[in-house]
Amino acid sequence: MARLGGQFAGILRIEMEPGQVEPLRTASQRLEGSGMRVLVSAGEDVPPEPALRPASLDLVGQDRPGIVREISRVLAERGVNVEELTTGVTNAPMSGEALFFAKARLGLPPQLATGQLRESLERLAADLMVDLSLQDAD
């Protein structure tokens, strides 16, 4: 669930008997009169995805366009799931320069070693001139 562009957006997955889908769809349509839009979609049985290993990423550096894009690219190329991301800009204590910061909760695929991802991110961090820390979450 998130607030995007001033609107609330959420996705909910529920399991129910096939005969209950249409009554749910009909009931949810009645909510549209109150300004809520609900889409009910019957999903397919999909095999469970492999369990992801939790990790955390902290990043700080001088603010500039493209930091999130570049970090996201490296994560996506390695199949990493960004489960939660908080970003912001604050003033540096001594200089008052704009500092960008990001904190992320990640899900790493089983075949990806944390050290391999750390090395890739550290090479990028040097190019972006940011400090980052990647840790396995307990």
trRosetta pair geometry for C-beta under 8 A, 3 or more apart (Angstrom, degrees):
i j d omega theta_ij theta_ji phi_ij phi_ji
1 8 7.2 -4 -172 -174 97 91
1 9 7.1 172 -151 94 53 50
1 10 3.8 -4 -107 -106 87 102
1 11 7.6 -157 -71 25 56 55
2 8 7.7 167 92 -153 36 52
2 9 5.5 -14 65 64 80 92
2 10 7.3 158 18 -80 54 61
3 6 7.3 4 174 -122 96 12
3 7 7.1 165 -158 81 61 31
3 8 5.7 -34 -103 -97 71 59
3 9 7.5 149 -107 19 21 76
4 7 5.9 -30 72 65 70 83
4 9 5.2 -10 21 9 116 128
13 43 7.3 2 -138 -13 102 153
16 20 4.3 -94 154 75 126 132
16 21 6.7 156 85 -65 119 67
16 24 7.2 119 57 -32 167 145
17 20 4.9 91 63 -3 80 108
18 21 6.2 -33 -166 -6 44 114
18 42 7.5 49 -133 -139 76 135
19 22 7.6 -49 -173 26 43 100
20 23 5.8 -60 -158 45 52 109
20 24 6.0 53 148 -24 78 108
21 24 5.8 -63 -154 38 30 111
21 25 6.3 31 152 -22 67 107
21 40 6.8 158 -171 152 80 123
21 42 5.1 5 -138 -80 155 110
22 25 5.4 -51 -144 35 35 114
22 26 6.3 35 157 -19 66 104
23 26 5.7 -53 -145 37 33 112
23 27 6.2 31 157 -17 66 107
24 27 5.8 -56 -145 39 30 109
24 28 6.2 28 157 -20 65 109
24 40 5.6 156 114 -131 102 153
25 28 6.0 -58 -146 36 26 109
25 29 6.7 34 153 -28 61 103
25 40 4.2 -137 -94 62 78 141
26 29 5.9 -51 -156 23 31 114
26 30 7.5 36 149 -22 59 97
27 30 6.0 -49 -167 20 40 115
27 31 7.9 45 141 -24 61 96
28 31 5.6 -40 -168 15 50 118
28 38 3.8 -106 -180 92 118 137
28 40 5.5 144 34 -37 152 117
29 32 5.9 -26 -172 -3 50 116
29 38 7.5 -118 -65 62 36 100
30 33 6.6 -34 179 12 52 110
31 34 5.7 -60 -168 39 58 107
31 36 4.3 -49 152 76 110 114
31 37 7.8 -177 103 -83 102 15
31 38 5.5 54 61 -4 136 121
32 35 7.7 98 -172 -39 39 6
32 36 6.6 -109 -91 74 34 57
32 37 6.0 48 -110 -99 87 60
32 38 7.6 -120 -60 20 79 80
43 46 7.4 -66 160 -9 112 105
49 52 7.7 7 121 -37 114 94
50 109 6.8 68 80 -152 122 78
50 110 5.3 -78 147 -8 137 121
51 110 7.0 71 71 -63 69 108
52 81 5.8 -54 -119 29 167 124
52 107 3.1 42 133 176 148 105
52 108 6.0 140 -172 54 86 34
52 109 6.3 -46 -116 -84 83 38
52 110 7.7 -119 -111 -43 38 66
53 107 7.0 135 59 -162 36 55
53 108 4.5 -32 62 61 94 98
53 109 7.9 -20 16 74 88 8
53 110 6.9 116 -24 -95 103 50
53 114 7.6 -95 108 -63 139 101
53 136 6.8 -42 156 -137 116 97
54 105 6.9 -24 -156 -173 98 91
54 106 7.2 133 -159 78 48 56
54 107 6.4 -31 -94 -101 52 61
54 108 7.7 -152 -57 14 3 86
54 136 7.3 91 91 -172 65 62
54 137 3.8 -61 124 56 107 122
55 105 7.8 150 80 -163 44 47
55 106 4.5 -27 68 68 91 107
55 107 7.6 164 22 -91 82 15
55 108 5.3 49 -6 -24 126 116
55 114 6.3 166 -104 -118 137 109
55 117 7.8 92 112 84 173 150
55 134 6.2 12 168 -175 124 87
55 135 6.4 168 -161 88 78 40
55 136 5.4 -55 -105 -111 82 40
55 137 5.6 -164 -103 -11 18 88
56 103 7.3 -13 -173 -170 99 83
56 104 6.9 159 -157 84 53 55
56 105 5.9 -26 -104 -106 76 57
56 106 6.9 176 -90 17 22 88
56 134 7.5 171 86 -149 46 45
56 135 5.3 -10 56 61 90 92
56 137 5.1 97 -25 -73 94 101
57 71 7.8 145 152 -175 150 131
57 102 7.2 -9 114 114 99 101
57 103 7.2 161 87 -155 60 38
57 104 4.3 -2 55 55 105 103
57 106 5.9 59 -13 -23 109 124
57 121 7.5 -129 -132 -147 122 161
57 132 6.5 -9 -170 -171 89 110
57 133 7.2 162 -152 83 45 53
57 134 5.3 -7 -103 -102 79 75
58 101 7.8 -17 -170 -168 78 93
58 102 7.4 167 -153 89 36 59
58 103 5.5 -1 -106 -107 73 75
58 104 8.0 -163 -69 24 36 68
58 132 6.5 164 87 -153 52 59
58 133 4.6 1 54 51 99 99
59 67 7.5 165 138 169 140 123
59 71 6.9 -75 -58 -93 167 154
59 100 7.7 -17 119 115 99 91
59 101 6.6 160 89 -155 62 49
59 102 4.4 4 54 53 108 97
59 103 7.8 -163 25 -70 70 39
59 104 8.0 21 2 1 107 104
59 125 7.5 -144 -131 -111 103 109
59 130 5.5 24 -174 153 98 131
59 131 7.1 164 -151 87 51 50
59 132 4.3 -10 -101 -102 81 95
59 133 7.8 -162 -69 23 48 61
60 99 6.0 11 -171 172 94 114
60 100 7.1 170 -147 87 46 54
60 101 4.7 -6 -101 -104 83 85
60 102 7.9 -168 -68 24 48 61
60 130 6.5 171 87 -165 30 90
60 131 5.4 -10 61 58 82 96
60 132 7.8 165 20 -81 54 53
61 67 7.0 172 65 -118 120 140
61 99 6.9 169 91 -154 15 77
61 100 5.9 -17 67 57 67 94
61 125 7.8 -174 -57 -157 143 83
61 128 6.3 94 104 129 169 98
61 129 5.8 139 -163 110 128 64
61 130 2.8 -91 -33 -109 146 79
61 131 6.2 159 -68 13 87 61
62 97 6.2 -36 -124 145 94 131
62 98 7.2 80 -163 83 62 69
62 99 6.5 -62 -102 -109 36 58
62 100 7.1 29 121 12 19 92
62 129 6.4 -8 30 109 107 114
62 130 7.6 -132 29 -86 59 75
63 67 7.8 -92 -142 -12 48 139
63 89 5.2 28 -89 -124 145 115
63 97 7.9 -174 19 153 91 86
63 98 4.0 -48 23 120 133 107
63 99 6.3 168 -33 -151 90 7
63 100 4.0 124 -98 -42 73 97
64 67 6.5 111 68 -40 72 101
64 100 7.4 -100 18 -13 51 138
64 128 7.9 -170 60 -164 119 84
66 69 5.0 -62 -150 44 56 117
66 70 5.6 51 156 -23 86 105
66 128 7.9 -152 105 -120 96 107
67 70 6.2 -63 -151 37 25 105
67 71 6.4 18 158 -11 64 110
67 100 5.7 146 29 114 163 157
67 102 7.4 -173 128 -20 121 134
67 128 5.9 102 -117 -163 82 137
67 130 6.6 89 -137 -49 121 151
68 71 6.0 -59 -144 42 30 107
68 72 5.8 32 158 -21 66 113
68 87 6.6 -35 -80 -87 124 159
68 102 7.0 150 -93 -88 87 149
69 72 5.8 -60 -146 39 24 112
69 73 6.4 30 154 -27 62 105
70 73 5.6 -47 -149 26 31 115
70 74 6.9 29 155 -15 62 101
70 124 6.0 171 149 -171 112 124
70 127 7.9 -134 179 91 152 119
70 128 6.2 174 83 -74 152 128
71 74 6.0 -57 -157 35 34 109
71 75 6.4 29 150 -15 67 109
71 102 7.3 177 54 78 169 162
71 121 7.2 40 -134 -132 85 97
71 124 6.9 150 -92 124 59 145
72 75 5.6 -58 -146 41 33 111
72 76 6.0 31 158 -19 69 109
72 82 7.1 -43 -119 -34 86 146
73 76 5.9 -57 -144 38 26 109
73 77 6.3 30 157 -23 63 107
74 77 5.9 -54 -148 32 28 113
74 78 6.8 6 159 -1 61 111
74 117 8.0 121 147 -156 106 78
74 120 5.4 164 -165 139 121 116
74 121 6.0 144 124 -87 153 68
74 124 5.6 -98 -52 -33 149 157
75 78 6.3 -77 -157 47 28 98
75 80 4.0 -87 -167 67 84 122
75 82 6.3 62 136 -53 156 99
75 106 7.0 -125 -140 -128 127 126
75 117 7.9 48 -109 -152 64 117
76 79 7.7 47 -172 -69 33 22
76 80 7.1 -86 -64 49 26 77
78 109 7.5 -156 148 24 75 112
78 112 5.5 91 170 -118 109 145
78 116 7.8 167 -137 116 139 108
78 117 6.0 155 130 -102 167 96
78 120 7.0 163 -47 52 141 165
79 109 4.5 5 110 -20 124 139
79 112 6.6 -173 62 -36 103 135
80 106 5.4 -14 179 -168 113 118
80 107 6.8 155 -167 75 62 53
80 108 5.7 -20 -116 -104 90 60
80 109 7.1 -113 -83 -8 48 84
80 112 7.1 -95 -70 80 87 168
80 117 6.8 92 -67 -127 137 140
81 106 6.7 139 76 -166 56 62
81 107 3.8 -8 59 55 110 108
82 85 5.4 9 171 -49 121 116
82 104 5.7 -58 -143 -161 95 124
82 105 7.9 106 -168 74 54 53
82 106 6.1 -36 -106 -106 50 74
83 104 7.9 120 47 177 64 79
83 105 4.7 -62 72 101 104 96
83 106 6.5 163 11 -114 92 16
83 107 5.4 86 -41 -23 117 101
84 104 6.6 164 87 -154 59 52
84 105 4.1 30 44 34 102 110
85 102 6.7 -18 -165 -165 89 103
85 103 7.6 159 -152 84 43 50
85 104 4.8 -3 -104 -107 75 91
85 105 7.9 -129 -60 28 47 65
86 102 6.9 157 85 -153 52 53
86 103 4.8 -4 58 57 101 94
86 104 7.6 -168 26 -74 62 49
87 100 7.1 -9 -170 -173 100 91
87 101 6.9 170 -151 90 54 52
87 102 4.6 -12 -101 -101 85 84
87 103 7.9 -172 -75 24 45 59
88 100 7.6 168 91 -151 36 53
88 101 5.7 -11 62 58 79 92
89 98 5.2 -5 -175 -170 117 102
89 99 6.8 153 -157 76 61 42
89 100 5.5 -30 -99 -96 78 59
89 101 7.6 161 -95 16 29 74
90 98 7.7 142 74 -153 24 55
90 99 5.4 -27 68 63 75 97
90 101 6.5 3 13 0 107 120
91 96 5.0 -19 -170 -149 116 53
91 97 7.1 136 -154 66 63 27
91 98 6.7 -46 -99 -95 54 45
91 99 7.0 92 -169 13 9 92
92 95 4.7 11 86 52 128 89
92 96 6.1 -58 59 -1 79 9
92 97 4.6 16 10 51 125 80
92 98 7.7 -45 -16 7 87 5
92 99 5.0 110 -67 -37 80 118
100 130 7.5 -53 74 -112 105 125
105 137 7.1 26 -142 -57 87 155
108 112 5.1 -123 -178 78 100 115
108 114 6.6 -63 -95 -85 177 73
108 117 6.7 -109 -120 -24 124 157
109 112 4.9 82 62 3 84 108
112 116 6.2 -124 -168 69 73 123
112 117 5.9 57 162 -47 116 111
113 116 4.4 93 65 -1 92 103
113 117 7.2 -168 91 -2 51 82
114 117 5.9 -59 -153 40 35 108
114 118 6.1 40 150 -25 69 108
114 134 6.7 -179 -174 132 93 113
114 136 5.5 -69 -86 -61 159 95
115 118 5.4 -52 -143 35 32 116
115 119 6.4 36 157 -22 65 102
116 119 5.9 -52 -153 31 30 111
116 120 6.7 27 152 -15 62 105
117 120 5.8 -56 -152 37 35 111
117 121 6.2 29 154 -15 69 109
117 134 6.3 -147 109 168 103 162
118 121 5.9 -61 -146 42 29 108
118 122 6.0 29 156 -22 66 109
118 134 4.7 -154 -98 60 85 131
119 122 5.8 -55 -142 36 27 110
119 123 6.6 31 157 -20 62 102
120 123 6.0 -53 -154 31 30 110
120 124 6.7 23 151 -11 63 108
121 124 5.6 -58 -151 42 35 110
121 125 6.0 42 150 -28 69 105
121 132 5.8 -97 150 96 116 147
121 134 5.9 108 54 -37 154 136
122 125 5.3 -46 -141 32 34 117
122 126 6.7 41 156 -24 62 97
122 132 7.1 -145 -90 63 58 106
123 126 6.0 -51 -159 27 31 112
123 127 7.1 26 147 -13 61 104
124 127 5.6 -57 -155 37 39 111
124 128 6.0 24 153 -8 73 112
125 128 5.8 -62 -139 49 31 103
125 129 7.9 156 166 -31 57 4
125 130 5.1 -100 -149 72 81 79
125 131 6.7 70 -177 -119 129 17
125 132 4.8 -133 -95 13 139 111
126 129 7.4 24 -176 -75 29 44
